[in-house]
């Protein structure tokens, strides 16, 4: 009944429910970014953190690092 009132399909509800309960696929990346950021006393931006991640063997774009940092509020 609530879905009818909200005007949502059942499939939309179940899609968002499973997406909400799924584990975060970027957990390792977020921990690596946080470690680098804290190790350098919060002075590194997304460019320097990207460089450090590449040195550690990550294959990742600068904009992805920027998005992760924004989501973490670094």
N, CA, C and O atoms as a Maestro MAE file, in Angstrom:
{
 s_m_m2io_version
 :::
 2.0.0
}

f_m_ct {
 s_m_title
 :::
 protein
 m_atom[296] {
  # First column is atom index #
  i_m_mmod_type
  r_m_x_coord
  r_m_y_coord
  r_m_z_coord
  i_m_residue_number
  s_m_chain_name
  s_m_pdb_residue_name
  s_m_pdb_atom_name
  i_m_atomic_number
  :::
  1 25 0.815 -1.185 0.000 1 A "UNK " " N  " 7
  2 3 0.000 0.000 0.000 1 A "UNK " " CA " 6
  3 2 0.874 1.272 0.000 1 A "UNK " " C  " 6
  4 15 0.557 2.252 -0.674 1 A "UNK " " O  " 8
  5 25 1.966 1.236 0.759 2 A "UNK " " N  " 7
  6 3 2.841 2.407 0.803 2 A "UNK " " CA " 6
  7 2 3.470 2.693 -0.556 2 A "UNK " " C  " 6
  8 15 3.676 3.851 -0.920 2 A "UNK " " O  " 8
  9 25 3.773 1.631 -1.305 3 A "UNK " " N  " 7
  10 3 4.350 1.832 -2.626 3 A "UNK " " CA " 6
  11 2 3.359 2.482 -3.569 3 A "UNK " " C  " 6
  12 15 3.739 3.303 -4.404 3 A "UNK " " O  " 8
  13 25 2.101 2.125 -3.444 4 A "UNK " " N  " 7
  14 3 1.073 2.748 -4.274 4 A "UNK " " CA " 6
  15 2 0.937 4.231 -3.953 4 A "UNK " " C  " 6
  16 15 0.817 5.061 -4.854 4 A "UNK " " O  " 8
  17 25 0.956 4.557 -2.663 5 A "UNK " " N  " 7
  18 3 0.839 5.951 -2.252 5 A "UNK " " CA " 6
  19 2 2.047 6.757 -2.747 5 A "UNK " " C  " 6
  20 15 1.906 7.897 -3.190 5 A "UNK " " O  " 8
  21 25 3.229 6.150 -2.665 6 A "UNK " " N  " 7
  22 3 4.439 6.833 -3.100 6 A "UNK " " CA " 6
  23 2 4.589 6.830 -4.619 6 A "UNK " " C  " 6
  24 15 5.367 7.610 -5.168 6 A "UNK " " O  " 8
  25 25 3.856 5.966 -5.291 7 A "UNK " " N  " 7
  26 3 3.940 5.882 -6.745 7 A "UNK " " CA " 6
  27 2 5.177 5.144 -7.233 7 A "UNK " " C  " 6
  28 15 5.699 5.438 -8.309 7 A "UNK " " O  " 8
  29 25 5.644 4.182 -6.437 8 A "UNK " " N  " 7
  30 3 6.833 3.407 -6.790 8 A "UNK " " CA " 6
  31 2 6.453 1.972 -7.152 8 A "UNK " " C  " 6
  32 15 5.497 1.406 -6.621 8 A "UNK " " O  " 8
  33 25 7.220 1.411 -8.060 9 A "UNK " " N  " 7
  34 3 7.022 0.013 -8.412 9 A "UNK " " CA " 6
  35 2 7.680 -0.881 -7.360 9 A "UNK " " C  " 6
  36 15 8.612 -0.455 -6.678 9 A "UNK " " O  " 8
  37 25 7.201 -2.111 -7.227 10 A "UNK " " N  " 7
  38 3 7.783 -3.044 -6.268 10 A "UNK " " CA " 6
  39 2 9.242 -3.320 -6.605 10 A "UNK " " C  " 6
  40 15 10.087 -3.435 -5.717 10 A "UNK " " O  " 8
  41 25 9.524 -3.423 -7.893 11 A "UNK " " N  " 7
  42 3 10.893 -3.727 -8.308 11 A "UNK " " CA " 6
  43 2 11.854 -2.622 -7.875 11 A "UNK " " C  " 6
  44 15 12.994 -2.912 -7.511 11 A "UNK " " O  " 8
  45 25 11.425 -1.382 -7.905 12 A "UNK " " N  " 7
  46 3 12.256 -0.266 -7.472 12 A "UNK " " CA " 6
  47 2 12.571 -0.390 -5.986 12 A "UNK " " C  " 6
  48 15 13.707 -0.170 -5.566 12 A "UNK " " O  " 8
  49 25 11.574 -0.740 -5.203 13 A "UNK " " N  " 7
  50 3 11.775 -0.913 -3.771 13 A "UNK " " CA " 6
  51 2 12.791 -2.012 -3.493 13 A "UNK " " C  " 6
  52 15 13.715 -1.810 -2.705 13 A "UNK " " O  " 8
  53 25 12.636 -3.166 -4.126 14 A "UNK " " N  " 7
  54 3 13.532 -4.282 -3.862 14 A "UNK " " CA " 6
  55 2 14.939 -4.019 -4.412 14 A "UNK " " C  " 6
  56 15 15.925 -4.486 -3.842 14 A "UNK " " O  " 8
  57 25 15.031 -3.282 -5.504 15 A "UNK " " N  " 7
  58 3 16.337 -2.912 -6.041 15 A "UNK " " CA " 6
  59 2 17.104 -2.074 -5.025 15 A "UNK " " C  " 6
  60 15 18.270 -2.351 -4.740 15 A "UNK " " O  " 8
  61 25 16.461 -1.064 -4.485 16 A "UNK " " N  " 7
  62 3 17.131 -0.188 -3.525 16 A "UNK " " CA " 6
  63 2 17.387 -0.899 -2.203 16 A "UNK " " C  " 6
  64 15 18.373 -0.605 -1.527 16 A "UNK " " O  " 8
  65 25 16.537 -1.809 -1.833 17 A "UNK " " N  " 7
  66 3 16.739 -2.551 -0.595 17 A "UNK " " CA " 6
  67 2 17.982 -3.445 -0.691 17 A "UNK " " C  " 6
  68 15 18.785 -3.490 0.240 17 A "UNK " " O  " 8
  69 25 18.139 -4.149 -1.803 18 A "UNK " " N  " 7
  70 3 19.322 -5.000 -1.945 18 A "UNK " " CA " 6
  71 2 20.590 -4.168 -2.116 18 A "UNK " " C  " 6
  72 15 21.659 -4.558 -1.645 18 A "UNK " " O  " 8
  73 25 20.476 -3.045 -2.775 19 A "UNK " " N  " 7
  74 3 21.633 -2.168 -2.960 19 A "UNK " " CA " 6
  75 2 22.081 -1.582 -1.628 19 A "UNK " " C  " 6
  76 15 23.278 -1.417 -1.394 19 A "UNK " " O  " 8
  77 25 21.144 -1.272 -0.767 20 A "UNK " " N  " 7
  78 3 21.453 -0.716 0.549 20 A "UNK " " CA " 6
  79 2 22.142 -1.759 1.430 20 A "UNK " " C  " 6
  80 15 23.036 -1.421 2.206 20 A "UNK " " O  " 8
  81 25 21.733 -3.017 1.316 21 A "UNK " " N  " 7
  82 3 22.281 -4.070 2.159 21 A "UNK " " CA " 6
  83 2 23.582 -4.662 1.620 21 A "UNK " " C  " 6
  84 15 24.252 -5.411 2.331 21 A "UNK " " O  " 8
  85 25 23.949 -4.342 0.387 22 A "UNK " " N  " 7
  86 3 25.159 -4.892 -0.225 22 A "UNK " " CA " 6
  87 2 26.399 -4.255 0.403 22 A "UNK " " C  " 6
  88 15 26.363 -3.089 0.796 22 A "UNK " " O  " 8
  89 25 27.491 -5.010 0.501 23 A "UNK " " N  " 7
  90 3 28.727 -4.426 1.055 23 A "UNK " " CA " 6
  91 2 29.324 -3.400 0.103 23 A "UNK " " C  " 6
  92 15 29.113 -3.457 -1.108 23 A "UNK " " O  " 8
  93 25 30.062 -2.475 0.664 24 A "UNK " " N  " 7
  94 3 30.680 -1.405 -0.122 24 A "UNK " " CA " 6
  95 2 31.840 -1.968 -0.937 24 A "UNK " " C  " 6
  96 15 32.762 -2.547 -0.362 24 A "UNK " " O  " 8
  97 25 31.818 -1.812 -2.269 25 A "UNK " " N  " 7
  98 3 32.906 -2.367 -3.081 25 A "UNK " " CA " 6
  99 2 34.207 -1.573 -2.998 25 A "UNK " " C  " 6
  100 15 35.247 -2.051 -3.452 25 A "UNK " " O  " 8
  101 25 34.168 -0.378 -2.430 26 A "UNK " " N  " 7
  102 3 35.363 0.466 -2.370 26 A "UNK " " CA " 6
  103 2 35.967 0.550 -0.967 26 A "UNK " " C  " 6
  104 15 36.637 1.528 -0.636 26 A "UNK " " O  " 8
  105 25 35.734 -0.458 -0.158 27 A "UNK " " N  " 7
  106 3 36.235 -0.422 1.219 27 A "UNK " " CA " 6
  107 2 37.759 -0.369 1.241 27 A "UNK " " C  " 6
  108 15 38.336 0.421 1.987 27 A "UNK " " O  " 8
  109 25 38.412 -1.191 0.441 28 A "UNK " " N  " 7
  110 3 39.881 -1.209 0.424 28 A "UNK " " CA " 6
  111 2 40.451 0.127 -0.046 28 A "UNK " " C  " 6
  112 15 41.431 0.624 0.509 28 A "UNK " " O  " 8
  113 25 39.830 0.698 -1.069 29 A "UNK " " N  " 7
  114 3 40.286 1.989 -1.581 29 A "UNK " " CA " 6
  115 2 40.109 3.083 -0.532 29 A "UNK " " C  " 6
  116 15 40.998 3.913 -0.342 29 A "UNK " " O  " 8
  117 25 38.980 3.085 0.138 30 A "UNK " " N  " 7
  118 3 38.723 4.105 1.150 30 A "UNK " " CA " 6
  119 2 39.715 4.004 2.307 30 A "UNK " " C  " 6
  120 15 40.173 5.025 2.820 30 A "UNK " " O  " 8
  121 25 40.046 2.787 2.718 31 A "UNK " " N  " 7
  122 3 41.021 2.648 3.803 31 A "UNK " " CA " 6
  123 2 42.406 3.090 3.357 31 A "UNK " " C  " 6
  124 15 43.139 3.704 4.133 31 A "UNK " " O  " 8
  125 25 42.774 2.784 2.113 32 A "UNK " " N  " 7
  126 3 44.087 3.205 1.606 32 A "UNK " " CA " 6
  127 2 44.170 4.726 1.522 32 A "UNK " " C  " 6
  128 15 45.184 5.314 1.897 32 A "UNK " " O  " 8
  129 25 43.109 5.363 1.031 33 A "UNK " " N  " 7
  130 3 43.093 6.830 0.933 33 A "UNK " " CA " 6
  131 2 43.170 7.450 2.321 33 A "UNK " " C  " 6
  132 15 43.907 8.413 2.533 33 A "UNK " " O  " 8
  133 25 42.418 6.908 3.259 34 A "UNK " " N  " 7
  134 3 42.423 7.445 4.624 34 A "UNK " " CA " 6
  135 2 43.799 7.291 5.272 34 A "UNK " " C  " 6
  136 15 44.276 8.205 5.944 34 A "UNK " " O  " 8
  137 25 44.432 6.143 5.073 35 A "UNK " " N  " 7
  138 3 45.761 5.929 5.648 35 A "UNK " " CA " 6
  139 2 46.775 6.927 5.091 35 A "UNK " " C  " 6
  140 15 47.553 7.509 5.847 35 A "UNK " " O  " 8
  141 25 46.767 7.126 3.778 36 A "UNK " " N  " 7
  142 3 47.709 8.066 3.163 36 A "UNK " " CA " 6
  143 2 47.430 9.479 3.648 36 A "UNK " " C  " 6
  144 15 48.356 10.233 3.945 36 A "UNK " " O  " 8
  145 25 46.157 9.837 3.727 37 A "UNK " " N  " 7
  146 3 45.775 11.189 4.151 37 A "UNK " " CA " 6
  147 2 46.214 11.456 5.588 37 A "UNK " " C  " 6
  148 15 46.769 12.514 5.885 37 A "UNK " " O  " 8
  149 25 45.964 10.492 6.480 38 A "UNK " " N  " 7
  150 3 46.321 10.687 7.887 38 A "UNK " " CA " 6
  151 2 47.823 10.594 8.112 38 A "UNK " " C  " 6
  152 15 48.364 11.281 8.980 38 A "UNK " " O  " 8
  153 25 48.504 9.749 7.336 39 A "UNK " " N  " 7
  154 3 49.959 9.603 7.458 39 A "UNK " " CA " 6
  155 2 50.666 10.916 7.140 39 A "UNK " " C  " 6
  156 15 51.730 11.203 7.687 39 A "UNK " " O  " 8
  157 25 50.078 11.700 6.265 40 A "UNK " " N  " 7
  158 3 50.668 12.977 5.861 40 A "UNK " " CA " 6
  159 2 49.978 14.166 6.528 40 A "UNK " " C  " 6
  160 15 49.986 15.276 5.997 40 A "UNK " " O  " 8
  161 25 49.393 13.927 7.673 41 A "UNK " " N  " 7
  162 3 48.813 14.972 8.519 41 A "UNK " " CA " 6
  163 2 47.733 15.794 7.820 41 A "UNK " " C  " 6
  164 15 47.566 16.978 8.114 41 A "UNK " " O  " 8
  165 25 47.009 15.179 6.907 42 A "UNK " " N  " 7
  166 3 45.907 15.866 6.243 42 A "UNK " " CA " 6
  167 2 46.319 16.923 5.250 42 A "UNK " " C  " 6
  168 15 45.526 17.801 4.909 42 A "UNK " " O  " 8
  169 25 47.550 16.853 4.781 43 A "UNK " " N  " 7
  170 3 48.051 17.882 3.868 43 A "UNK " " CA " 6
  171 2 48.001 17.476 2.400 43 A "UNK " " C  " 6
  172 15 48.191 18.320 1.524 43 A "UNK " " O  " 8
  173 25 47.751 16.208 2.119 44 A "UNK " " N  " 7
  174 3 47.746 15.740 0.736 44 A "UNK " " CA " 6
  175 2 46.369 15.907 0.110 44 A "UNK " " C  " 6
  176 15 45.343 15.638 0.734 44 A "UNK " " O  " 8
  177 25 46.373 16.354 -1.130 45 A "UNK " " N  " 7
  178 3 45.150 16.448 -1.905 45 A "UNK " " CA " 6
  179 2 44.982 15.222 -2.779 45 A "UNK " " C  " 6
  180 15 45.726 14.248 -2.655 45 A "UNK " " O  " 8
  181 25 43.998 15.278 -3.665 46 A "UNK " " N  " 7
  182 3 43.699 14.095 -4.471 46 A "UNK " " CA " 6
  183 2 44.817 13.754 -5.450 46 A "UNK " " C  " 6
  184 15 45.001 12.585 -5.788 46 A "UNK " " O  " 8
  185 25 45.557 14.743 -5.906 47 A "UNK " " N  " 7
  186 3 46.640 14.464 -6.857 47 A "UNK " " CA " 6
  187 2 47.789 13.694 -6.186 47 A "UNK " " C  " 6
  188 15 48.286 12.709 -6.731 47 A "UNK " " O  " 8
  189 25 48.197 14.149 -5.019 48 A "UNK " " N  " 7
  190 3 49.283 13.473 -4.311 48 A "UNK " " CA " 6
  191 2 48.848 12.096 -3.831 48 A "UNK " " C  " 6
  192 15 49.626 11.143 -3.886 48 A "UNK " " O  " 8
  193 25 47.622 11.988 -3.365 49 A "UNK " " N  " 7
  194 3 47.121 10.690 -2.920 49 A "UNK " " CA " 6
  195 2 47.041 9.734 -4.104 49 A "UNK " " C  " 6
  196 15 47.352 8.551 -3.967 49 A "UNK " " O  " 8
  197 25 46.625 10.237 -5.265 50 A "UNK " " N  " 7
  198 3 46.594 9.400 -6.473 50 A "UNK " " CA " 6
  199 2 47.994 8.893 -6.799 50 A "UNK " " C  " 6
  200 15 48.167 7.721 -7.137 50 A "UNK " " O  " 8
  201 25 48.988 9.761 -6.702 51 A "UNK " " N  " 7
  202 3 50.367 9.368 -6.975 51 A "UNK " " CA " 6
  203 2 50.830 8.283 -6.010 51 A "UNK " " C  " 6
  204 15 51.478 7.318 -6.415 51 A "UNK " " O  " 8
  205 25 50.498 8.444 -4.738 52 A "UNK " " N  " 7
  206 3 50.884 7.441 -3.741 52 A "UNK " " CA " 6
  207 2 50.178 6.108 -3.998 52 A "UNK " " C  " 6
  208 15 50.782 5.047 -3.833 52 A "UNK " " O  " 8
  209 25 48.916 6.153 -4.398 53 A "UNK " " N  " 7
  210 3 48.185 4.918 -4.696 53 A "UNK " " CA " 6
  211 2 48.791 4.205 -5.897 53 A "UNK " " C  " 6
  212 15 48.895 2.978 -5.901 53 A "UNK " " O  " 8
  213 25 49.192 4.961 -6.916 54 A "UNK " " N  " 7
  214 3 49.827 4.358 -8.094 54 A "UNK " " CA " 6
  215 2 51.157 3.715 -7.697 54 A "UNK " " C  " 6
  216 15 51.501 2.644 -8.197 54 A "UNK " " O  " 8
  217 25 51.903 4.362 -6.802 55 A "UNK " " N  " 7
  218 3 53.155 3.794 -6.316 55 A "UNK " " CA " 6
  219 2 52.917 2.477 -5.575 55 A "UNK " " C  " 6
  220 15 53.760 1.581 -5.599 55 A "UNK " " O  " 8
  221 25 51.753 2.371 -4.912 56 A "UNK " " N  " 7
  222 3 51.410 1.156 -4.180 56 A "UNK " " CA " 6
  223 2 50.844 0.068 -5.090 56 A "UNK " " C  " 6
  224 15 50.616 -1.056 -4.643 56 A "UNK " " O  " 8
  225 25 50.615 0.394 -6.365 57 A "UNK " " N  " 7
  226 3 50.144 -0.622 -7.295 57 A "UNK " " CA " 6
  227 2 48.684 -0.529 -7.689 57 A "UNK " " C  " 6
  228 15 48.185 -1.399 -8.402 57 A "UNK " " O  " 8
  229 25 47.994 0.493 -7.247 58 A "UNK " " N  " 7
  230 3 46.594 0.681 -7.611 58 A "UNK " " CA " 6
  231 2 46.508 1.198 -9.045 58 A "UNK " " C  " 6
  232 15 47.371 1.954 -9.493 58 A "UNK " " O  " 8
  233 25 45.468 0.787 -9.756 59 A "UNK " " N  " 7
  234 3 45.149 1.341 -11.063 59 A "UNK " " CA " 6
  235 2 43.841 2.092 -10.902 59 A "UNK " " C  " 6
  236 15 42.768 1.492 -10.848 59 A "UNK " " O  " 8
  237 25 43.941 3.402 -10.828 60 A "UNK " " N  " 7
  238 3 42.771 4.205 -10.490 60 A "UNK " " CA " 6
  239 2 42.920 5.595 -11.095 60 A "UNK " " C  " 6
  240 15 44.034 6.089 -11.271 60 A "UNK " " O  " 8
  241 25 41.803 6.214 -11.408 61 A "UNK " " N  " 7
  242 3 41.804 7.551 -11.993 61 A "UNK " " CA " 6
  243 2 41.837 8.610 -10.887 61 A "UNK " " C  " 6
  244 15 41.407 8.364 -9.759 61 A "UNK " " O  " 8
  245 25 42.351 9.784 -11.230 62 A "UNK " " N  " 7
  246 3 42.416 10.890 -10.266 62 A "UNK " " CA " 6
  247 2 41.022 11.308 -9.820 62 A "UNK " " C  " 6
  248 15 40.801 11.622 -8.650 62 A "UNK " " O  " 8
  249 25 40.090 11.310 -10.760 63 A "UNK " " N  " 7
  250 3 38.736 11.747 -10.408 63 A "UNK " " CA " 6
  251 2 38.052 10.767 -9.458 63 A "UNK " " C  " 6
  252 15 37.219 11.167 -8.645 63 A "UNK " " O  " 8
  253 25 38.399 9.499 -9.556 64 A "UNK " " N  " 7
  254 3 37.849 8.521 -8.619 64 A "UNK " " CA " 6
  255 2 38.376 8.790 -7.223 64 A "UNK " " C  " 6
  256 15 37.628 8.704 -6.249 64 A "UNK " " O  " 8
  257 25 39.659 9.115 -7.116 65 A "UNK " " N  " 7
  258 3 40.249 9.463 -5.819 65 A "UNK " " CA " 6
  259 2 39.571 10.709 -5.275 65 A "UNK " " C  " 6
  260 15 39.280 10.788 -4.081 65 A "UNK " " O  " 8
  261 25 39.319 11.676 -6.134 66 A "UNK " " N  " 7
  262 3 38.643 12.905 -5.714 66 A "UNK " " CA " 6
  263 2 37.242 12.608 -5.186 66 A "UNK " " C  " 6
  264 15 36.845 13.150 -4.154 66 A "UNK " " O  " 8
  265 25 36.493 11.761 -5.876 67 A "UNK " " N  " 7
  266 3 35.144 11.399 -5.432 67 A "UNK " " CA " 6
  267 2 35.172 10.678 -4.095 67 A "UNK " " C  " 6
  268 15 34.340 10.938 -3.227 67 A "UNK " " O  " 8
  269 25 36.132 9.768 -3.930 68 A "UNK " " N  " 7
  270 3 36.244 9.046 -2.671 68 A "UNK " " CA " 6
  271 2 36.591 10.006 -1.539 68 A "UNK " " C  " 6
  272 15 36.032 9.913 -0.446 68 A "UNK " " O  " 8
  273 25 37.513 10.926 -1.802 69 A "UNK " " N  " 7
  274 3 37.878 11.883 -0.767 69 A "UNK " " CA " 6
  275 2 36.713 12.788 -0.395 69 A "UNK " " C  " 6
  276 15 36.540 13.130 0.775 69 A "UNK " " O  " 8
  277 25 35.928 13.168 -1.364 70 A "UNK " " N  " 7
  278 3 34.747 13.996 -1.069 70 A "UNK " " CA " 6
  279 2 33.730 13.216 -0.233 70 A "UNK " " C  " 6
  280 15 33.104 13.776 0.667 70 A "UNK " " O  " 8
  281 25 33.568 11.925 -0.529 71 A "UNK " " N  " 7
  282 3 32.617 11.133 0.235 71 A "UNK " " CA " 6
  283 2 33.108 10.906 1.663 71 A "UNK " " C  " 6
  284 15 32.308 10.773 2.589 71 A "UNK " " O  " 8
  285 25 34.439 10.863 1.833 72 A "UNK " " N  " 7
  286 3 35.026 10.690 3.168 72 A "UNK " " CA " 6
  287 2 35.195 12.010 3.903 72 A "UNK " " C  " 6
  288 15 35.498 12.019 5.096 72 A "UNK " " O  " 8
  289 25 35.003 13.120 3.208 73 A "UNK " " N  " 7
  290 3 35.188 14.471 3.761 73 A "UNK " " CA " 6
  291 2 36.623 14.706 4.183 73 A "UNK " " C  " 6
  292 15 36.881 15.302 5.228 73 A "UNK " " O  " 8
  293 25 37.568 14.232 3.359 74 A "UNK " " N  " 7
  294 3 38.998 14.447 3.637 74 A "UNK " " CA " 6
  295 2 39.403 15.836 3.213 74 A "UNK " " C  " 6
  296 15 40.565 16.213 3.362 74 A "UNK " " O  " 8
  :::
 }
 m_bond[295] {
  # First column is bond index #
  i_m_from
  i_m_to
  i_m_order
  :::
  1 1 2 1
  2 2 3 1
  3 3 4 2
  4 3 5 1
  5 5 6 1
  6 6 7 1
  7 7 8 2
  8 7 9 1
  9 9 10 1
  10 10 11 1
  11 11 12 2
  12 11 13 1
  13 13 14 1
  14 14 15 1
  15 15 16 2
  16 15 17 1
  17 17 18 1
  18 18 19 1
  19 19 20 2
  20 19 21 1
  21 21 22 1
  22 22 23 1
  23 23 24 2
  24 23 25 1
  25 25 26 1
  26 26 27 1
  27 27 28 2
  28 27 29 1
  29 29 30 1
  30 30 31 1
  31 31 32 2
  32 31 33 1
  33 33 34 1
  34 34 35 1
  35 35 36 2
  36 35 37 1
  37 37 38 1
  38 38 39 1
  39 39 40 2
  40 39 41 1
  41 41 42 1
  42 42 43 1
  43 43 44 2
  44 43 45 1
  45 45 46 1
  46 46 47 1
  47 47 48 2
  48 47 49 1
  49 49 50 1
  50 50 51 1
  51 51 52 2
  52 51 53 1
  53 53 54 1
  54 54 55 1
  55 55 56 2
  56 55 57 1
  57 57 58 1
  58 58 59 1
  59 59 60 2
  60 59 61 1
  61 61 62 1
  62 62 63 1
  63 63 64 2
  64 63 65 1
  65 65 66 1
  66 66 67 1
  67 67 68 2
  68 67 69 1
  69 69 70 1
  70 70 71 1
  71 71 72 2
  72 71 73 1
  73 73 74 1
  74 74 75 1
  75 75 76 2
  76 75 77 1
  77 77 78 1
  78 78 79 1
  79 79 80 2
  80 79 81 1
  81 81 82 1
  82 82 83 1
  83 83 84 2
  84 83 85 1
  85 85 86 1
  86 86 87 1
  87 87 88 2
  88 87 89 1
  89 89 90 1
  90 90 91 1
  91 91 92 2
  92 91 93 1
  93 93 94 1
  94 94 95 1
  95 95 96 2
  96 95 97 1
  97 97 98 1
  98 98 99 1
  99 99 100 2
  100 99 101 1
  101 101 102 1
  102 102 103 1
  103 103 104 2
  104 103 105 1
  105 105 106 1
  106 106 107 1
  107 107 108 2
  108 107 109 1
  109 109 110 1
  110 110 111 1
  111 111 112 2
  112 111 113 1
  113 113 114 1
  114 114 115 1
  115 115 116 2
  116 115 117 1
  117 117 118 1
  118 118 119 1
  119 119 120 2
  120 119 121 1
  121 121 122 1
  122 122 123 1
  123 123 124 2
  124 123 125 1
  125 125 126 1
  126 126 127 1
  127 127 128 2
  128 127 129 1
  129 129 130 1
  130 130 131 1
  131 131 132 2
  132 131 133 1
  133 133 134 1
  134 134 135 1
  135 135 136 2
  136 135 137 1
  137 137 138 1
  138 138 139 1
  139 139 140 2
  140 139 141 1
  141 141 142 1
  142 142 143 1
  143 143 144 2
  144 143 145 1
  145 145 146 1
  146 146 147 1
  147 147 148 2
  148 147 149 1
  149 149 150 1
  150 150 151 1
  151 151 152 2
  152 151 153 1
  153 153 154 1
  154 154 155 1
  155 155 156 2
  156 155 157 1
  157 157 158 1
  158 158 159 1
  159 159 160 2
  160 159 161 1
  161 161 162 1
  162 162 163 1
  163 163 164 2
  164 163 165 1
  165 165 166 1
  166 166 167 1
  167 167 168 2
  168 167 169 1
  169 169 170 1
  170 170 171 1
  171 171 172 2
  172 171 173 1
  173 173 174 1
  174 174 175 1
  175 175 176 2
  176 175 177 1
  177 177 178 1
  178 178 179 1
  179 179 180 2
  180 179 181 1
  181 181 182 1
  182 182 183 1
  183 183 184 2
  184 183 185 1
  185 185 186 1
  186 186 187 1
  187 187 188 2
  188 187 189 1
  189 189 190 1
  190 190 191 1
  191 191 192 2
  192 191 193 1
  193 193 194 1
  194 194 195 1
  195 195 196 2
  196 195 197 1
  197 197 198 1
  198 198 199 1
  199 199 200 2
  200 199 201 1
  201 201 202 1
  202 202 203 1
  203 203 204 2
  204 203 205 1
  205 205 206 1
  206 206 207 1
  207 207 208 2
  208 207 209 1
  209 209 210 1
  210 210 211 1
  211 211 212 2
  212 211 213 1
  213 213 214 1
  214 214 215 1
  215 215 216 2
  216 215 217 1
  217 217 218 1
  218 218 219 1
  219 219 220 2
  220 219 221 1
  221 221 222 1
  222 222 223 1
  223 223 224 2
  224 223 225 1
  225 225 226 1
  226 226 227 1
  227 227 228 2
  228 227 229 1
  229 229 230 1
  230 230 231 1
  231 231 232 2
  232 231 233 1
  233 233 234 1
  234 234 235 1
  235 235 236 2
  236 235 237 1
  237 237 238 1
  238 238 239 1
  239 239 240 2
  240 239 241 1
  241 241 242 1
  242 242 243 1
  243 243 244 2
  244 243 245 1
  245 245 246 1
  246 246 247 1
  247 247 248 2
  248 247 249 1
  249 249 250 1
  250 250 251 1
  251 251 252 2
  252 251 253 1
  253 253 254 1
  254 254 255 1
  255 255 256 2
  256 255 257 1
  257 257 258 1
  258 258 259 1
  259 259 260 2
  260 259 261 1
  261 261 262 1
  262 262 263 1
  263 263 264 2
  264 263 265 1
  265 265 266 1
  266 266 267 1
  267 267 268 2
  268 267 269 1
  269 269 270 1
  270 270 271 1
  271 271 272 2
  272 271 273 1
  273 273 274 1
  274 274 275 1
  275 275 276 2
  276 275 277 1
  277 277 278 1
  278 278 279 1
  279 279 280 2
  280 279 281 1
  281 281 282 1
  282 282 283 1
  283 283 284 2
  284 283 285 1
  285 285 286 1
  286 286 287 1
  287 287 288 2
  288 287 289 1
  289 289 290 1
  290 290 291 1
  291 291 292 2
  292 291 293 1
  293 293 294 1
  294 294 295 1
  295 295 296 2
  :::
 }
}
